[in-house]
Amino acid sequence: MLAASGRIARRHFHGDLAALGAADKNAAGAGPGAAGGADSAASVDSGGADSAGGPGAHRGYDPVTEADRAIEALLRAGINAMSPGDRVVGEENGPTGPADAPRTWYLDPIDGTKAFLTGMAGWGTLVGVVEDGRAVAGWMDQPILGETFSAVGGRAMVRRPAADGGSVQITDLRTSGCTELSEAILYTTHPSMFGDSGSTRDRYDELGRRVRLQRFGGDCYAYCMLAAGRVDLVVESDLNSYDIVALIPIIEAAGGVITGPDGRQPLEGGTVVAAATPALAEQAWAVLGRD
């Protein structure tokens, strides 16, 4: 399925903008997938997640494209054919299937639609699986780079073209082992996820001052770089379930930790800390606060 979805993405990436048919999900008449998430938080205009103070108080431009719609339709059709009794939750078309299904699939056809729309490669297709209340498997496919990050059965790996242009190379993922904020590299898609002002934003800014390096952007790709040991900390807010479920098993299987304020897997999204080690995660939460 990911090979087919990747073909759709490659066909549209760097293509004709008019053909993408980008629409604003926050405009009147938005569909069932209109609610927030990482894309809506990282607004390309001045709005962002919160131009009035707290996270989620105001949502800016949140684009959806023909590529988003086509990829989700393809993935849904494949899952329904493979596991017809499962529940599917997608960004563009919401939930389908029985609410009490033992297995739920979470789909974000293009996590990072703003990056996709503006020709940047920091986006990917997310497919995550929750069974018995836990995220147990996940995939992040970046077809432009030819990379697929995955975690199944407790093993985290990345498949990518070999450096010599030969066969596909499979590499196990492992986090950096960083345990100190002062040594950490921190990523966030956009600081407006934590508002433009107020105590929540103040705590986030303080976290940025305590790390070695702070960078913005990346969407789902930043989490995969954490699993690969290139990034130590990803801190975000105002996420939806489909933004994060696929990434949880990848980070955990690579030796990292990813939690919400309650210390559990952030299956519903919200505010999330992903870290290379439990010690680093605790230090980040100590600055951010769990309220």
N, C-alpha and C positions, 0 to 999 in steps of 0.2 A: 504493500500500500504506500509506503513512504517513497519508493522509487517512482510511483505514478504521481504522487502529490508533488514530488520534486520537479518532475517534468512540467507540471502546471506553473510552479513558481518560477522556474527558469524561463519559461516562455514569456512571462509578464515582466520579470525583473529587468530594469533598464529599458523597458519597452515604452510604447506610446502612452503617455499619461492619460490622455482622453479615453483610450481603450480600457484602462483600468477601472473606469467608472467609479472613482472614489466618491463616497458619500459620507456625510457626517452623522454618526449614530446618535449624537446628542441633539440633532435637529428634530423638529416636530415630525412625528410619525416614525420615529426610530423603531427598529424591530426588537425581538426578544433578547438579543445579545447586546443590548446597548449599555448595560451597566458597566462602568468604570474599567478597572484593571490597570495593568502597567502601562498599556498604550495610552489610556485616557489621562493618566497621571503625568506623563511626559509630554505635555502639550507643546506643539511647535509655535503656538502663539503665546501670549503672556498669561493665559488663564491657568493651565496646569491643573493639578489635583485640587488646589485650593487657593484662589486669589483673594479669599476673604478671611483666612485665618486657619481653620482646622482642616485636616485631611478630608477630602471628599466633599467639602462644602460647595465647590464650584468645579464643574468639569468643562474643559476646553474642547477644542477640535479633536474628535475621536474618529478617524477615518476607517471605513470598511471598503474593500475593493472587490472586483470580480474574482481576483485570485483567492481572497479569503473565502468567498462563498463557494467557489468551485472545489477548493481543497477540502473544506469541511464536508461538502456533499459526497465527495469521493470516499473520504475516511468513514463517514457514517454508513454508506452503502456496504463497504467492506466489512465493517464490524457487525452490522446487522446480518450479513450473509454468513459470517463465521460463527457468531454467538447471538442468535436471534432473541434470546431471553434476557440479554444484558441491558442495562440502562446506559444511555449516552448523554453526556452533558457537553454542549459545545458553545463557544463564544457567540457564534452567529445565529444559531437556531435554538438555543436553550436546551432543556432536558426532554428526552423521549425515553420510552420504555418504562417498565414497572418500577415504582418508587422503592419497593422492597427487594429488588434484585440483589443477589449476593455479590455481583460484580458491577462496577460502574466505570465507564471510560470517560476521561476528560480530554477534550480536544480544544486546542487553540491553533487554528490553521496557519496563521502567521502571527506569532508573538513578536511584536515589534513592527506593526504595520507602518508606523511613521518612518522608521528606518528603511523599510522596504520601499515605501512611496518616494522617499528622497534619495534612493540609490545607494544606501549604506548596507553593509553586509551583517550588521549586528541584529539579526532576527532569526527565527527558526520555527519549524512546525513541531508542536508539542502534542504528545499522546501519553496519557497517564492512566494507570489502572489502580482502583481502590477495591480491596476485598476485605470484608469483615472489619471495616472501619480503619484500615491502614493502607497507605500508598505502598504498593508492592512491586510495581514495575513502571518504567518510564523511558521515553525516547524523545530526543531533541535532534531533529534533522535540519542541517544547514546545506541545502543542495548546491548553492553557489560555490561554497568551499569544498563540497564533496564530503562533508563530515556528518556522521551520525553518532551521537552520544547516547548510551543506553545503560540501563540497569535491569537485569532479569536474574532471579535466583541469587541475589546478593552479590553479583559481580558487576562492577561498573567498568565500561570500556568505551573506546572511541574507534570507529572505523573511518579511515581516511586514505586517500591515494598515497602510495609510497612516494618518498622524496625523489626517487629516480624515474617516476612516471610509470612504474610497473604495476604489479598487482596491489590489491588493497592491503593496507597495513592495519592490524588490530593491536591496540595498546590499552593495557589496563590503566585505570585512573586511580590516582592517589592524591589526597590533599597535601598541602605544604607542611603541615604540622606546626604552623605558627601559633604561639601561645600568648603573645604580648601585643596589645593594641599599638604600642609605640613602634612595632616592627611590621604592622599589617598594611596591606594594600586593600583599600575599601572601594567598592563600586556601588552605585545607585543609578537607576535609569535616569531620574531627574530629582533634584532636591525638593521641587514643589510637591512631591508625594507627601511631604511632611508639613505642607502649608507654606505660606509666604511670611508668616509671622506667628507669634504666640509661643507658649512654653514647649509644645511638641517640636516646633522648628528649632527653637533654641537648643533643646537637648540634642537634636540631630546635628546641628552645626558644631556643638561641643565635641561630639563623636568625631567629626571630620578633623577637628583641630588636634585630636589625640593620636591619629594614625600617621604612618610614615608617608603614605600617598593616597590621595582621594581622587577618583575619576568618576565621570558620569557617562551614561549611555550603556549599551550592551544588551539590555533586556535579558532574555533567557540565556544568551551567549555568555554573559558574565558569570552566571551560576555554573555553567559547564567549565569555564576557566578556573573557577574555584575547585571543582572536582579534579581538574587536571593539575592543580598545584601552582597556577600562575597568578591567581587572586586569592586573598586570604579571607575576605569578609564581603558579603553582599547584604545590604540593609535596605528594605523597601517597605512601603505602606500602600494601602488602598488597592490591594490585589484581589482578584477573584480566584475561585478554585481552579479554573482552567488555566490561569497564569502560572500556577505553582505545583500542582499535583505531580506532573510528569518529572519535575526536577527534584522532588524530595528523595525518591529512591536512588537517583544518580549520585547525589551528594552523600547520602548515608552510606551507600555501598563503597564510595571512595574514601570513607573514613571520616567524613565531616559530620556536622550537626546542623539541622535546620528546624527551627521552632517558631511558634507564635508566642505571645506574652504568657500563655499558660504553661509553656514548657513542652507542649505536645506538637505532633506533626500539624502544620498549618493547612489542614485540608480545605478550610473555607477561605483561605487567603488572609486578607487583613494586613497587619504589620508582621513582617517576617525578618528574622535574623538567620542568615546562613553563614557558617564559619568553618574554618579548617579544623578547629578543635573545640571541645566543650569549654575549655578554659577561656578561649578567645570569645566564644559566644556569651559567656557569663559576664565578661568585662564589658561587652557591647551593651547588653541588657542593663547593666548597672548604670550606664550613662543615659541610655534612652528612657529607662523606667518601664515598668510593666503595666502601668495604668492606662 
